[in-house]
């Protein structure tokens, strides 16, 4: 599916540009965005090295295990495929915590680490049930404080920049619950087909 | 406002302090462990590069050619039927595809209509309540070499739709009454 989307985005863009005379912009965009991707990767290096280094200490010290033991009952319900006390649980939890506090750049390395642990449980090139649930939760992004949005609102002289915090939390909770329901629905559909 | 800014400036240093002290207490060789974990980060970043580059180039062609705007114009009647105001449709459609594009659209809407207008508040809520599905799938599946995404994309996009509709309903109730 991702192959089709990838081709659709590029191909429809190029074909559209043929009729609308935007080929110059397309040329420019190709090389600028390739550059942007490299720059993004470089800025990711610092974040990945720092947080993975720090989390390795947390893991060795047994902090992640404690964290996952605390939330085990909920996690077991959300991820029935992951055995209790598996290191994946600790990383999943720390990824959620980082997202919750709006620490997007810490959340990504922890999430990747969680994915690696989940892959150890299911070593194939196909997404496992827990991976899909995990990503569904991540795409609906449970955030308590949307810092970027608040900053933009302040920049344009909002009377109350933080008044959207409440509505954001409500919307994000609903989309998270929705994501879980949709995820379950597709899971049971998969099971039935097999 | 002040407590929110304070929390966001204190939380990262606090986590670092806590992990370092806890590690020392548990007799973990902290510095060596940090370096060992960090090495993984370098490898990870480089293995992500092709995934990010491929996706970002494709998205930027879509955007720069004007096809994205055409796509938004084509789909907006359908979203308006669902009760989503016309002004907000471009944001709703770009949010799952490109994080930078969505941020640009949000900033533009806030600038145009004012942060305290209904559209400004709705855009703020929508921007903050979902994440860029395509980016998350690219990065997370790319990093662990998953080729078959299964239902992940469908689940992610449907969750986005739920989030968008929820934002509209919640903002209508909270801000217009």
Interface residues (C-beta under 8 A of the other chain):
Chain A: X1 X2 X5 X6 X7 X9 X10 X12 X13 X14 X15 X16 X17 X20 X22 X25 X26 X28 X29 X30 X32 X33 X34 X36 X37 X38 X40 X41 X42 X44 X45 X47 X48 X49 X50 X51 X52 X53 X54 X55 X56 X57 X58 X59 X60 X61 X62 X63 X101 X102 X103 X106 X108 X109 X111 X112 X115 X116 X118 X119 X125 X126 X127 X131 X132 X134 X135 X136 X138 X139 X140 X141 X143 X145 X146 X147 X148 X149 X150 X152 X153 X156 X157 X158 X159 X160 X161 X162 X163 X164 X165 X166 X167 X168 X170 X171 X172 X174 X175 X176 X178 X179 X182 X183 X186 X187 X190
Chain B: X1 X4 X7 X8 X11 X12 X15 X16 X19 X20 X22 X23 X25 X26 X28 X30 X33 X34 X35 X36 X37 X38 X39 X40 X41 X42 X44 X45 X46 X48 X49 X52 X53 X54 X55 X56 X57 X58 X59 X60 X61 X62 X63 X64 X65 X66 X67 X68 X70 X71 X96 X97 X103 X106 X107 X110 X111 X114 X115 X116 X120 X121 X124 X125 X126 X127 X128 X129 X130 X131 X132 X133 X134 X136 X137 X138 X139 X140 X141 X143 X144 X145 X146 X147 X148 X149 X150 X151 X152 X153 X154 X155 X156 X158 X159 X160 X162 X163 X166 X167 X170 X171 X174 X175
